[in-house]
Amino acid sequence: MRRRTGVAVPGAVLLLLLPLAACDSGTVQKSSVTAPGVFYLRPRGDKVGSKIKTRFHLLAEDIGASRTLPAQDHRLTVDVRGSESVVRLKIVSLHKAGPWCDGTVRVTCRVGGHYDSWSDLDRVYPVAAKGSRPGDTGVVRFTFTTKDGKKLTASTRIVVGEPVVKVRTLKVIDDVRPGADVTVPLVVRNDGEVPVKGLALKLDSGSLDFRQRYANCLYPPQSRGHTAVCLFPGLRIPPGGAVVLRPALRLRASKTRTYTSFSQDAWPLDSGPGKDDAMPPGGDHGDGPVLKTEAARDSDGTFAEGKAVTDVRLDIHADYEVFGVELHGGPGTERSLRLKVRNNGPGNPGSGTRLVFTPPPGAVLKEPMEEIDEDTYGPRCDSVHGTYSCRLEELGPGESSDFEFTLRLDGPGEGSVTLQDSSPSTGRRDANPGNDTAAVTVLP
């Protein structure tokens, strides 16, 4: 993570956490070596800890080096001298002929002009030294020497032990009245060995709406008002400690969605988000109250590291209706048919329902297609043993969807079309299941 100037928050906090981006077309590219500003290590022999932490990542770039004919004509030096009691170096090599790295507390590697510790065949990682204890700190220094002798440097502050940030999880919020408010407590706990120094909190409202937009949180435009990013640079949470954030999160449920969810995610500011998450950039501050933190007296309950998703079920159903079809024709006759599904309301169950079509005797000549790439089409339905399972897109009350097939008939007979929810607990909760199945009949 490159040290750069942040936007809309004190210091360099926000952009310190963003992944490295390609330079804009008007930006002059420069050779560089890039390392995390701080990196937390598991204590020696302890494999428990953060399950979502991003692996140590070192990048070295010589813009003048060839990419088409890579050669090991650059040098990467990794040096922990002076911090040997805290951190040691581990060499991992995938070269069949052995490592192109040599050394112990000062390791030198022959590398190409575009080095990435996540993909290069020779990698050097910091590990906790034997005898080090949580809270011990050290420094790892990196020197990248280009082919023409130019030296580029970076360093990482190493801390033994990790802050492990977790958020309190909630059970399913059930029987919510359409359009009603949902109030959610925000509690964050540190289950690590060292203090949390600065906290980031990301809230995603899903298809619910924020009832208040915190004045000290950013609302990135790309999320259309459904994501809040809140930063607390000065917050400290000791190991085993917890904080509660007030005022509590208030969300307004949809008037038609039968099922939805929202999520909370938190991480230490100095180490950044987990491997499966990201800090969305930009946004304006909210116009509501300031979100404040205070020590939590009660940190009981279930806590989860990374994104904690809470399901919300509304006290509303959706009546889907499927319509039967009659076809006329003798053996060998080709006929097209259109299978129709309509949502009679009052709810909207999302896209968790499938139409299952078992054709009458004969052959399917054409099935529904959809664009999967530019000018590239593929089947809209899955086919197993002659039965077609077609995912329905979201249907609001009063909306319908059609699926067109072409058959070669094989004389009188009967097929069927029926509706299935991928998960009964989050589906339509259809109060009128009698119209979920219909016949597809071939008559003389």
Residue pairs with C-beta under 8 A, 6 or more apart in sequence:
1 16
1 17
1 18
1 19
1 20
1 34
1 36
1 37
1 57
1 272
2 20
2 32
2 34
3 12
3 16
3 37
4 12
4 15
4 16
5 12
5 15
6 12
6 13
6 14
6 15
6 16
7 14
7 15
7 281
7 282
8 14
8 218
8 282
8 283
8 285
9 231
9 233
10 233
11 233
13 198
13 231
13 233
13 269
14 231
14 279
14 281
15 281
16 37
16 269
16 270
16 272
17 200
17 269
17 272
17 273
17 279
18 278
18 279
18 281
19 278
20 34
20 59
23 29
29 63
30 63
31 61
31 62
31 63
31 64
31 146
31 150
31 152
32 59
32 60
32 61
32 152
33 58
33 59
33 60
33 61
33 142
33 143
33 144
33 152
33 153
33 154
34 58
34 59
34 60
34 61
34 154
35 57
35 58
35 59
35 140
35 142
35 154
35 155
35 156
36 56
36 57
36 156
36 271
37 156
37 157
37 270
38 156
38 157
38 158
38 159
38 270
38 271
39 56
39 126
39 156
39 157
39 158
39 159
39 271
40 50
40 53
40 159
40 160
40 161
40 162
40 163
40 194
40 271
41 87
41 126
41 127
41 128
41 158
41 159
41 160
41 161
41 162
42 48
42 49
42 128
42 161
42 162
43 128
43 132
43 133
43 134
43 160
43 161
43 193
44 127
44 128
44 129
44 130
44 131
44 132
49 162
49 164
49 192
50 162
50 164
50 192
50 274
50 305
51 305
51 306
52 274
52 275
52 276
52 277
52 305
52 306
53 162
53 271
53 274
53 275
54 271
54 272
54 273
54 274
54 275
55 118
55 275
56 117
56 125
56 126
57 116
57 117
57 118
58 115
58 116
58 117
58 124
58 142
59 115
59 116
59 117
60 74
60 76
60 111
60 114
60 115
60 142
60 144
60 152
61 113
61 114
61 115
62 74
62 113
62 114
62 144
62 146
62 147
64 113
64 146
64 147
64 148
65 74
65 112
65 113
65 114
65 146
65 147
66 113
67 113
67 114
70 112
70 113
70 114
71 112
71 113
72 100
72 110
72 111
72 112
73 110
73 112
73 113
73 147
74 110
74 111
74 112
74 113
74 115
74 144
74 145
74 146
74 147
75 108
75 109
75 110
75 111
75 143
75 144
75 145
76 108
76 109
76 111
76 115
76 124
76 142
76 143
76 144
76 145
77 106
77 107
77 108
77 109
77 142
77 143
77 144
77 145
78 89
78 106
78 107
78 109
78 124
78 140
78 141
78 142
79 105
79 106
79 107
79 140
79 141
79 142
79 143
80 87
80 88
80 89
80 105
80 106
80 126
80 138
80 139
80 140
80 141
81 105
81 106
82 138
82 139
83 138
83 139
83 140
83 158
84 105
84 129
85 129
85 131
85 132
85 136
85 138
86 128
86 129
86 132
86 136
86 137
86 138
86 158
86 160
87 126
87 127
87 128
87 129
87 132
87 138
87 140
87 158
87 160
88 104
88 105
88 126
88 127
88 128
88 129
88 130
89 103
89 104
89 105
89 107
89 124
89 125
89 126
89 127
89 140
90 124
90 125
90 126
90 127
91 99
91 101
91 107
91 122
91 123
91 124
92 122
92 123
92 124
92 125
93 99
93 100
93 101
93 121
93 122
93 123
94 121
94 122
95 121
95 122
99 109
99 122
100 109
100 110
100 111
100 121
100 122
101 107
101 108
101 109
101 110
101 122
101 124
102 108
102 109
107 124
109 122
109 124
110 122
111 120
111 122
112 120
113 146
113 147
115 144
117 123
117 124
117 125
126 140
126 156
126 158
128 160
132 160
133 160
133 161
134 160
134 161
134 193
134 194
135 159
135 160
135 161
135 193
135 194
136 159
136 160
137 157
137 158
137 159
137 160
138 157
138 158
139 155
139 156
139 157
139 158
140 155
140 156
140 158
141 153
141 154
141 155
142 153
142 154
142 155
142 156
143 151
143 152
143 153
144 151
144 152
144 153
145 151
145 152
146 152
159 194
160 194
161 192
161 193
161 194
162 192
162 193
162 194
163 190
163 192
163 194
163 195
163 196
163 197
163 237
163 239
163 268
163 271
164 190
164 191
164 192
164 305
165 188
165 189
165 190
165 192
165 196
165 199
165 237
165 266
165 267
165 268
165 305
166 188
166 189
166 190
166 191
166 266
166 303
166 304
166 305
167 186
167 187
167 188
167 189
167 264
167 265
167 266
167 303
167 304
167 308
168 185
168 186
168 187
168 188
168 189
168 301
168 302
168 303
168 308
169 301
169 302
169 303
169 304
169 308
169 310
170 184
170 308
170 310
172 310
172 311
172 312
172 313
173 182
173 310
173 311
173 312
173 313
174 313
175 313
175 315
176 182
176 253
176 312
176 313
176 314
176 315
177 253
177 314
177 315
178 253
178 254
178 255
178 256
178 314
178 315
178 316
178 347
179 252
179 253
179 254
179 255
180 252
180 253
181 211
181 250
181 251
181 252
181 253
182 208
182 250
182 251
182 252
182 253
182 312
183 248
183 249
183 250
183 251
184 248
184 249
184 250
184 251
184 262
184 264
184 310
185 244
185 248
185 249
186 201
186 244
186 245
186 246
186 248
186 249
186 264
187 242
187 243
187 244
187 245
187 296
187 299
187 301
187 303
188 199
188 201
188 237
188 242
188 243
188 245
188 266
189 237
189 240
189 241
189 242
189 296
189 299
189 303
190 196
190 237
190 238
190 239
190 240
190 241
190 242
191 239
191 240
191 303
191 305
192 239
193 239
194 239
195 236
195 237
195 238
195 239
196 235
196 236
196 237
196 268
197 236
197 268
197 269
197 270
198 231
198 232
198 233
198 234
198 235
198 268
198 269
198 270
199 231
199 232
199 235
199 237
199 243
199 266
199 267
199 268
199 269
199 293
200 229
200 230
200 231
200 232
200 266
200 267
200 268
200 269
200 273
200 279
201 228
201 229
201 230
201 231
201 232
201 245
201 264
201 265
201 266
202 227
202 228
202 229
202 230
202 264
202 265
202 266
202 273
202 277
202 279
202 280
203 210
203 217
203 227
203 228
203 230
203 249
203 262
203 263
203 264
203 265
204 223
204 226
204 227
204 262
204 263
204 265
205 226
205 227
205 228
205 251
205 262
206 226
206 260
206 261
206 262
206 263
206 312
207 226
207 254
207 257
207 260
208 251
208 252
208 253
208 254
208 260
208 262
208 312
209 225
209 226
209 251
209 252
210 225
210 226
210 228
210 249
210 250
210 251
210 252
210 286
211 250
211 251
211 252
212 247
212 250
212 286
212 288
212 289
213 219
213 225
213 228
213 286
213 287
213 288
214 228
214 230
214 286
214 288
214 289
214 290
214 291
215 285
215 286
215 287
215 288
215 289
215 290
215 291
216 230
216 231
216 285
216 286
216 290
216 291
217 228
217 229
217 230
217 285
217 286
217 291
218 228
218 229
218 230
218 282
218 283
218 284
218 285
219 225
219 227
219 228
219 229
219 283
219 284
219 285
219 286
220 227
220 229
220 280
220 281
220 282
220 283
221 282
221 283
222 280
222 282
223 280
227 280
228 286
229 279
229 280
229 283
230 245
230 291
231 269
232 269
232 293
233 269
235 243
235 293
237 243
241 295
241 296
241 299
242 295
242 296
242 299
243 293
243 294
243 295
243 296
244 293
244 294
244 295
244 296
245 291
245 292
245 293
246 291
246 292
246 294
247 289
247 291
251 262
253 260
253 312
253 314
254 260
254 314
254 348
256 316
256 345
256 346
256 347
256 348
256 396
256 397
257 314
257 347
257 348
257 349
257 350
258 313
258 314
258 316
258 317
258 318
258 347
258 348
258 349
258 350
258 427
258 428
258 429
259 311
259 312
259 313
259 314
259 349
259 350
259 352
259 426
259 427
260 311
260 312
260 314
260 350
261 309
261 310
261 311
261 312
262 309
262 310
262 312
263 307
263 308
263 309
263 310
264 307
264 308
264 310
265 273
265 277
265 306
265 307
265 308
267 273
267 274
267 277
272 279
273 279
274 305
274 306
276 306
276 307
277 306
277 307
311 426
313 425
313 426
314 347
316 346
316 347
317 346
317 347
317 428
317 429
317 430
317 431
318 343
318 344
318 345
318 346
318 347
318 348
318 349
318 397
318 428
318 429
318 430
319 343
319 344
319 345
319 428
319 430
319 431
319 432
319 435
320 341
320 342
320 343
320 344
320 349
320 353
320 395
320 419
320 428
320 430
320 435
320 436
321 341
321 342
321 343
321 344
321 432
321 435
321 436
322 339
322 340
322 341
322 355
322 417
322 418
322 419
322 435
322 436
322 437
322 438
323 339
323 340
323 341
323 342
323 438
324 417
324 438
324 439
324 440
324 441
325 337
325 338
325 339
325 417
325 438
325 440
325 441
326 441
326 443
327 335
327 337
327 360
327 407
327 409
327 440
327 441
327 442
327 443
328 335
328 442
328 443
328 444
329 335
329 409
329 442
330 409
330 411
330 444
331 409
331 410
331 411
332 408
332 409
333 408
333 409
334 365
334 406
334 407
334 408
334 409
335 406
335 407
335 409
336 366
336 404
336 405
336 406
336 407
337 404
337 405
337 406
337 407
337 440
338 402
338 403
338 404
339 355
339 357
339 402
339 403
339 404
339 405
339 417
339 440
340 400
340 401
340 402
341 355
341 392
341 395
341 400
341 401
341 402
341 419
342 395
342 398
342 399
342 400
343 395
343 396
343 397
343 398
343 399
343 400
344 397
344 398
344 432
345 397
345 398
346 397
347 397
347 428
347 429
348 394
348 395
348 396
348 397
349 395
349 421
349 426
349 427
349 428
349 429
350 394
351 391
351 392
351 393
351 394
352 421
352 422
352 423
352 426
352 427
353 391
353 392
353 419
353 420
353 421
353 422
353 427
353 428
354 389
354 390
354 391
354 392
354 419
354 420
354 421
354 422
355 389
355 390
355 392
355 403
355 417
355 418
355 419
356 387
356 388
356 389
356 390
356 417
356 418
356 419
356 420
357 381
357 387
357 388
357 389
357 390
357 403
357 405
357 415
357 416
357 417
357 440
358 386
358 387
358 388
358 415
358 416
358 417
358 440
359 386
359 388
359 405
359 407
359 415
359 440
360 407
360 409
360 410
360 413
360 414
360 415
360 440
360 441
360 442
361 409
361 410
361 411
361 413
361 442
362 407
362 408
362 409
362 410
362 413
362 442
363 407
363 408
363 410
364 386
364 388
364 405
364 406
364 407
365 406
365 407
365 408
366 404
366 405
366 406
367 379
367 380
367 381
367 383
367 388
367 405
368 379
368 380
368 381
368 390
368 403
368 404
368 405
369 377
369 378
369 379
369 380
370 377
370 378
370 379
370 380
371 377
372 378
380 390
380 391
380 403
381 388
381 389
381 390
381 391
381 403
382 388
382 389
382 390
383 389
388 405
389 420
390 403
392 401
393 401
395 401
409 442
411 442
412 442
412 443
412 444
413 441
413 442
414 439
414 440
414 441
414 442
415 439
415 440
415 441
416 437
416 438
416 439
416 440
417 437
417 438
417 439
417 440
418 436
418 437
418 438
419 436
419 437
421 427
421 428
430 436
